[in-house]
Amino acid sequence: MLGAGVFAVFAPAAAAAGSGLLFALVLAAAIAYCNAVASAQLAAAHPTSGGTYIYGRERLGHWWGFIAGWGFVIGKTASCAAMALTFAAYAAPGFERPAAALAVAGLAAVNYIGITRTAALTRVLLAVVLAVLVFFGIAAFPAASGDGHQWLPHGPLGVLQAAGLIFFAFAGYARIATLGEEVRDPARTIPRAILLALPVAATIYAAVGLAVLLVLGPQQLATSTAPLAEALAAAGHGALTPVVRVGAAAASLGALLALIAGIARTSLAMARHGDLPRYLAAVHPRFRVPHRAELVLAAIVIVLVLVTDLRGVIGFSSFGVLVYYAIANASAFTQPAGERRWPRWLNIAGFAGCLVLACTLPTTSVLAGLAVFAVGLVIRVLRTQR
């Protein structure tokens, strides 16, 4: 969850909600909690690779599982390209495309040689990001001011749009649930990991969001391309902005590393059931990873970063993830009493919240998301008829 979103998501959220992005952050965190308990409960009952693709397929039917898996794979593949380009923009300005391609190839190689290597590198990147965010808070908060704030410039709709965009930054716990076959005691470990990680990430987001909002104000924040760096400069620490660049680069790499792992495992599950080419269902005999899925994914993302710029896909990715979690909540709602750990009303709240946020995203994001799902459904209809 502590990926590039914390360095990028507050600007579009401020454009939608002004200072109301703080309300949006609370709303996004509340819906994320509902989704997290649904994912944790389902992961305990279905400890296998695939996440909500498997949960939807087992609890609701094959078509619902396909919708969840398709939205996750397509939306997050675009996010992979966005994260790689974001890393390169901070780490190698002027050489963004080749640097992004090298980053994808390097992280795919780490994933290829086993999930323990992925976890070890994730710890290193997370330590760097946390250190940078703590440094940012210490440097920026003394310059905070409450002047010039517009709380709800676009009314409640603006808050809902901002919450949908901020939700993009919470989406990392979905990838925990996709790793069910590679975790010791997944029925215990995955729920525990999800529910420990979420409040920590939410607290950090709240502190960073409050700092950039109070230092820059909603108008300047809304137009910022590097909010944390600009906040440091406004606080009189412009010479220290390279520290933020290091943190943003590490966060982008961390997000990209987890994305590659999560998409490959969902692709593995879909290939096993014939919803993607069965060639992708192979598991490496030594490293025990879906190596073909990871190599194909890396190749696609490298092509994307070399030919297009997908750094504006936050809204599109949020739409796909919100649909994914709506299906997770609906799946958790069907679980019998013996599998339940939390009350059903949380599933209802999570389902309704996901749909509301998805429908109130910017129109272009909604239309792009609907088009992607329509293409996937047409492909599955044709494959089913064959």
C-alpha positions in Angstrom: 0.0 0.0 0.0 2.9 2.4 0.7 3.7 2.8 -3.0 3.8 5.6 -5.4 0.2 6.5 -4.6 1.2 8.4 -1.5 3.5 10.6 -3.6 0.9 11.2 -6.4 -2.7 10.8 -5.3 -3.2 13.9 -3.2 -3.0 16.3 -6.2 -6.0 14.9 -8.2 -7.9 14.5 -4.9 -7.4 18.1 -4.0 -8.6 19.1 -7.5 -11.8 17.3 -6.9 -12.5 18.1 -3.2 -10.2 21.0 -2.1 -9.5 20.7 1.6 -12.4 18.2 1.7 -9.8 15.6 0.6 -9.4 14.9 4.4 -13.0 13.8 4.5 -12.4 11.8 1.3 -9.4 10.1 2.9 -11.5 9.0 5.9 -14.3 7.7 3.5 -11.7 5.8 1.4 -10.2 4.2 4.5 -13.6 3.1 5.8 -14.5 1.4 2.5 -11.0 -0.1 2.4 -11.6 -1.6 5.8 -14.8 -3.2 4.7 -13.0 -4.6 1.7 -10.1 -5.8 3.8 -12.2 -7.8 6.2 -14.0 -9.4 3.2 -10.7 -10.3 1.6 -9.2 -11.6 4.8 -12.3 -13.8 5.5 -12.2 -15.2 2.0 -8.5 -15.8 2.0 -8.8 -17.9 5.1 -11.4 -20.1 3.4 -9.7 -20.2 0.0 -5.9 -20.3 0.5 -5.0 -20.5 -3.2 -3.5 -18.1 -5.8 -5.9 -15.8 -7.6 -7.6 -13.6 -4.9 -11.1 -12.3 -5.8 -11.0 -14.1 -9.2 -11.1 -17.4 -7.2 -13.5 -16.1 -4.5 -16.0 -14.8 -7.1 -15.7 -17.9 -9.1 -16.3 -20.2 -6.1 -19.0 -18.2 -4.3 -20.9 -16.4 -7.1 -20.2 -18.2 -10.4 -17.6 -18.3 -13.2 -18.7 -15.1 -14.9 -18.3 -13.0 -11.7 -14.9 -14.4 -11.1 -13.9 -13.6 -14.6 -15.0 -10.0 -14.3 -13.0 -9.6 -11.1 -9.9 -11.3 -12.6 -10.1 -9.4 -15.9 -10.5 -6.0 -14.2 -7.5 -6.7 -11.9 -5.2 -8.0 -14.7 -5.9 -5.3 -17.2 -6.2 -2.4 -14.8 -3.1 -3.4 -12.9 -1.0 -4.1 -16.0 -1.6 -0.4 -17.0 -0.6 0.5 -13.4 2.6 -1.4 -13.8 3.5 0.8 -16.7 2.5 3.9 -14.7 4.6 2.9 -11.7 7.7 2.1 -13.9 7.4 5.5 -15.6 6.9 7.3 -12.3 10.0 5.6 -10.9 12.0 6.7 -14.0 10.6 10.3 -13.8 12.1 10.6 -10.3 15.3 8.5 -10.7 16.3 9.2 -14.3 14.7 12.3 -15.8 15.5 12.6 -19.5 16.0 8.8 -19.8 12.6 7.8 -18.6 11.6 5.1 -21.1 14.8 3.0 -21.1 15.0 3.4 -17.3 11.4 2.2 -16.8 12.0 -0.8 -19.1 15.2 -1.8 -17.1 13.2 -1.4 -13.8 10.5 -3.8 -15.1 13.1 -6.3 -16.3 15.0 -6.2 -13.0 12.0 -6.6 -10.8 10.6 -9.4 -13.0 13.9 -11.2 -12.5 13.6 -10.8 -8.7 10.1 -12.2 -8.8 11.2 -15.0 -11.0 13.6 -16.5 -8.5 11.1 -16.9 -5.7 8.7 -15.1 -3.4 11.2 -15.0 -0.6 13.4 -12.7 -2.7 10.4 -10.6 -3.5 9.6 -10.2 0.2 13.2 -9.4 1.1 13.5 -6.6 -1.5 10.0 -5.3 -0.5 11.3 -4.9 3.1 14.3 -2.8 1.9 12.1 -0.5 -0.3 9.5 -0.1 2.5 12.2 0.9 5.0 13.4 3.6 2.5 9.9 4.9 1.9 9.0 5.1 5.6 12.2 6.9 6.4 11.6 9.5 3.7 8.0 10.0 4.8 9.0 10.5 8.5 11.7 13.0 7.3 9.1 14.8 5.2 6.7 15.1 8.1 9.3 16.5 10.5 10.5 19.1 7.9 7.1 20.2 6.5 4.8 20.4 9.5 6.5 23.4 11.1 5.5 25.5 8.0 1.9 24.4 8.1 -0.8 27.1 7.8 -4.5 27.0 7.8 -5.0 29.9 5.4 -7.0 29.9 2.1 -8.8 26.6 2.5 -11.8 25.7 0.5 -13.5 22.8 2.1 -16.1 21.6 -0.4 -15.6 23.6 -3.7 -17.5 20.9 -5.7 -19.8 19.7 -3.0 -20.3 16.1 -1.9 -19.7 14.8 -5.4 -16.2 16.2 -5.3 -15.6 14.4 -2.0 -16.8 11.1 -3.5 -14.6 11.6 -6.6 -11.6 12.3 -4.3 -12.3 9.2 -2.2 -12.4 7.1 -5.4 -9.1 8.4 -6.4 -7.5 8.1 -3.0 -8.7 4.5 -2.9 -6.1 3.8 -5.6 -3.5 4.2 -2.9 -5.1 1.6 -0.5 -5.4 -1.1 -3.1 -2.2 -3.0 -2.2 -3.8 -5.5 0.2 -5.6 -7.2 -2.7 -2.1 -8.5 -3.8 -1.6 -10.1 -0.4 -4.6 -12.3 -1.0 -3.3 -13.4 -4.4 -0.3 -15.2 -2.8 -2.2 -17.9 -1.0 -0.2 -20.8 -2.3 3.2 -19.3 -1.3 2.5 -18.3 2.3 3.0 -20.4 5.4 -0.4 -21.0 7.2 -2.3 -18.7 4.8 -5.6 -19.1 6.7 -4.0 -17.3 9.6 -1.2 -15.3 8.1 -3.0 -13.5 5.2 -5.9 -12.1 7.3 -3.5 -11.0 10.0 -1.2 -9.3 7.5 -4.1 -7.4 5.8 -5.6 -6.1 9.0 -2.3 -5.1 10.5 -1.1 -3.3 7.4 -4.3 -1.3 6.6 -4.4 1.0 9.8 -0.7 1.7 9.6 -1.0 2.8 6.0 -4.1 4.8 6.7 -2.4 6.7 9.5 0.6 7.5 7.3 -1.6 8.7 4.5 -3.5 10.9 6.9 -0.3 12.5 8.2 1.2 13.1 4.8 -2.1 14.4 3.3 -2.6 16.8 6.1 1.0 18.1 5.8 0.8 18.8 2.0 -2.6 20.4 2.4 -1.6 22.7 5.2 1.7 23.7 3.6 0.6 24.1 -0.1 -3.1 24.9 0.3 -5.7 23.2 -1.8 -5.2 25.4 -5.0 -1.5 24.8 -5.3 -1.8 21.2 -4.3 -4.4 20.6 -7.0 -1.9 21.7 -9.7 1.2 20.1 -8.3 3.1 17.4 -10.2 5.3 16.5 -7.2 3.3 17.5 -4.0 5.8 16.3 -1.4 8.8 17.9 -3.1 6.9 21.2 -3.6 5.8 21.2 0.0 9.4 20.8 1.2 10.4 23.7 -1.0 7.5 25.8 0.3 8.7 24.9 3.9 12.1 26.4 3.1 13.9 23.0 2.5 14.2 23.1 -1.2 17.7 21.7 -1.1 16.3 18.5 0.5 13.9 17.7 -2.3 16.3 15.0 -3.7 15.4 13.0 -0.5 11.7 13.0 -1.7 12.9 11.9 -5.1 14.6 8.9 -3.5 11.5 8.0 -1.6 9.2 8.3 -4.6 11.5 6.2 -6.7 11.7 3.5 -3.9 7.9 3.6 -3.5 7.3 3.2 -7.2 9.7 0.2 -7.3 7.9 -1.3 -4.3 4.5 -0.9 -5.9 5.8 -2.3 -9.2 7.3 -5.3 -7.5 4.1 -6.2 -5.7 2.0 -5.6 -8.9 4.1 -8.0 -10.9 3.7 -10.7 -8.2 0.0 -10.1 -7.8 -0.9 -9.9 -11.5 1.1 -13.1 -12.3 -0.7 -15.1 -9.6 -4.1 -13.9 -10.8 -3.1 -14.7 -14.4 -2.0 -18.2 -13.2 -5.4 -18.8 -11.6 -7.3 -17.6 -14.7 -5.1 -19.7 -17.0 -5.8 -22.8 -14.9 -9.5 -22.4 -15.5 -9.2 -21.5 -19.2 -10.0 -17.8 -18.8 -6.5 -16.9 -20.1 -4.3 -19.1 -22.3 -3.4 -22.3 -20.5 0.3 -21.7 -21.4 0.4 -19.2 -18.5 -0.6 -21.8 -15.9 2.9 -23.3 -15.6 4.7 -23.2 -12.2 8.5 -23.3 -12.2 9.7 -26.6 -10.8 12.5 -25.1 -8.8 11.4 -21.5 -7.8 7.7 -22.4 -7.5 6.5 -19.2 -9.2 4.2 -18.7 -12.3 7.3 -18.0 -14.4 5.6 -17.9 -17.8 2.9 -15.5 -16.6 5.6 -13.2 -15.1 7.7 -13.2 -18.3 4.7 -12.5 -20.5 3.6 -9.7 -18.1 7.1 -8.2 -18.1 7.3 -8.2 -21.9 3.9 -6.5 -22.2 4.7 -3.8 -19.6 8.1 -3.1 -21.3 6.4 -2.6 -24.6 3.9 -0.2 -22.9 6.5 1.9 -21.2 8.5 2.2 -24.5 5.5 3.3 -26.6 3.1 5.2 -24.4 2.7 7.2 -21.2 0.2 5.7 -18.7 0.9 7.9 -15.7 -2.6 9.2 -15.9 -4.3 5.9 -15.2 -5.2 6.5 -11.5 -8.9 6.9 -12.2 -9.1 3.9 -14.7 -7.2 1.7 -12.2 -9.4 2.8 -9.4 -12.5 1.8 -11.4 -11.2 -1.7 -12.0 -10.2 -2.2 -8.4 -13.5 -0.9 -7.0 -15.4 -3.4 -9.2 -12.9 -6.1 -8.0 -13.7 -5.3 -4.4 -17.4 -5.1 -4.9 -17.3 -8.7 -6.1 -15.1 -9.6 -3.1 -17.7 -8.1 -0.7 -20.5 -9.9 -2.5 -18.5 -13.2 -2.3 -17.9 -12.7 1.4 -21.6 -12.1 2.0 -22.4 -15.6 0.8 -20.1 -17.3 3.3 -21.8 -19.5 5.9 -21.6 -18.9 9.6 -18.7 -21.4 10.0 -16.5 -19.3 7.7 -17.5 -15.9 8.9 -15.2 -13.7 11.1 -17.0 -10.4 10.7 -20.7 -9.4 10.4 -22.5 -9.3 7.0 -23.3 -5.6 7.3 -19.7 -4.8 6.6 -19.9 -6.7 3.3 -23.1 -4.7 2.4 -21.4 -1.4 3.3 -18.3 -2.4 1.4 -20.3 -3.4 -1.7 -22.4 -0.3 -1.7 -19.4 2.0 -1.1 -17.4 0.4 -3.9 -20.2 0.9 -6.4 -20.8 4.5 -5.3 -17.2 5.5 -5.6 -16.8 3.7 -9.0 -19.9 5.5 -10.4 -18.7 8.9 -9.2 -15.2 8.8 -10.6 -14.4 11.2 -13.5 -16.5 10.3 -16.5 -13.5 9.4 -18.7 -12.3 6.9 -16.0 -15.8 5.3 -15.8 -16.1 5.0 -19.6 -12.6 3.6 -20.0 -13.3 1.0 -17.3 -16.6 0.0 -18.8 -15.0 -0.4 -22.2 -12.3 -2.7 -20.8 -14.9 -4.9 -19.1 -17.0 -5.0 -22.3 -14.0 -6.2 -24.3 -13.2 -8.9 -21.7 -16.8 -10.2 -21.7 -16.9 -10.3 -25.5 -13.7 -12.3 -25.5 -15.0 -14.7 -22.9 -18.3 -15.2 -24.8 -16.3 -16.1 -28.0 -14.0 -18.5 -26.1 -17.0 -20.1 -24.4 -18.8 -20.6 -27.8 -15.6 -22.2 -29.2 
